Amino acid sequence: MAEQHLLHTLSQLITEQRNPNSIHLDQLSAIEIVTLMNNEDKQVPIAIEKCLPQIAALVEKVVLAFQQGGRLVYIGAGTSGRLGVLDASECPPTFGVSSEMVKGIIAGGERALRYPIEGAEDNPNAAVIDLESIQFSKKDILVGIAASGRTPYVIGGLNYAKQLGATTASISSNPHSAMSQIADIIIDTIVGAEVLTGSSRLKSGTAQKLALNMITTASMVLMGKCYQNLMVDVQASNKKLVARAIRIVMQATECTREQAEQTLQQANNNAKLAILMILTNSDKNTAEKLLAKHQGKLNEILKS
């Protein structure tokens, strides 16, 4: 009976339908396959465009949560979970934030990043345990990610967050999903049937990645993590990023390479601090106080 119900549910999902454009996929040449995929992928940004108001609303909630000491937490299974973990893991090196600020949780734990974990996505209680393990609270925001919109693990997490009074959001490629019945903010990226039937890591996964890019990037920009369009809170943790920090300081201040390197050294490789020191002709201590006073927002300091 349960299997029959699941088969019926899947038959109703857009992401599980056969794509008429790729019925003869196994008869195509390499160039024909990739051309077809490219044409189908063009639908993804169009689908995202329809969700921009909802994505922006979520960004505003995330910024408010950050300002009050809350976190952004992604939860998902399979490809969706991996994309959430990926986006979260890219925030510390990109924006110089703590690894606690944005968290990614995947059904089955860390091993599931590389290997399929049998039955992990079918256990809603496991999501509760995983959220409890990070002390998830009503100050945090939970974003459930699932192309189908029906993953039990994700639904279990959303229900738990809802019970705590936390803000919730869902990202799905199917409208009117079970997740959307729970979430406060609904982001339905309707990209249509996949080229390879049921392989939701394709268009659906791409849509998820674009949405997650927007959520964290826009939130961090509004938190003052950039100056103009420069990534000024970059963590110079390797040779490439050290070179990038030098270049960012030079671009922001139009100073020489020598001055950028010297000031970065004085600023302990903090590009934002070095930029402020140069633009305001101030020492490190003064610049640090200014940043603290204005919540790290360079543009706000320079306009005052």
C-alpha positions, 0 to 999 in steps of 0.5 A: 500500500505504501509503495503504491502511494509512493508510485502515485506521488512520484507520477504527479511530480514534474521532476519525474515526468519524461521530457518529450525533447529527450525521448531519443536521448540514447540515439544522439551523438555527443554534440547533440546530447550536450546541445540538448542539455544546454537548451534545457538549461536555459530554462533554469534562470527563467524559473529563478527569475519568477522566484526573485521576490521570494528569494529576496524575502528570505534574504531579508529574514536571513540578514535579520537573523544574522544581526540577532545572532542567529544562523542560516541552516540548510537541510537536504538529502542527496544532491540537495543536501550536498549543495547546501553543504557546499554553499555553507562551506564556501561562506567562511573563505569567501566572506571571512565568517565563522563556520557556524554562521551558515550550516549545511546538514545532509541526511546520513551525515558526512559520509553521505557527501560521497556515498549514498546512505540507504534509507537516510532520506526516509527518516524524518526523526533523523532530521530532528536529531541532526538539528538538535545536535547543532542546538538549532533554535528559533533564532535560526532560519531553516531552509529545506532543499528537495527537488521533489518537495516531499523528502521525509527527512527534510519535512521532519526538519521543517516541522521541528523548526516550525515547532520551535518558532523559527523561520522556515523556507523551502526550495523545490522544483515542484509546485504545491509540494508537501514542503511548501505546506509547512514553510513560511517562504516558498521558493518553487523553481519550476524547471520542468522535466529533466533531460534524463528522467528523474535525474534531478541533479540536472536542471533542478540541482542547477536551480538550487545552486543559483538560489543558494548563491543568491541567498548567501551572497545577497545576505553577506553583501547586506551585512557589509561583507563587500565594498562596491563589488569587491570581496573585501572580507576574503580570507588570505589563506593560500597564495592565490588568496593572498594575491587576490587580497593585494589586488582587491586593496589596489582596486579599492584604493588605486594604490600601488602594489607596494603600498597594498602589500605593506598595509596588508602586512600592518593589517594582518592580511585583513583586506577590508581593514587595509582598505580603510587604513589607506582611504582614511589615512588612519592607523590600524587601531583607529580603523578597527574602531571605525569598523566596529562602530559601523558593523564592518560596513566600509561604504557607510564609514566612507560616506559619513 
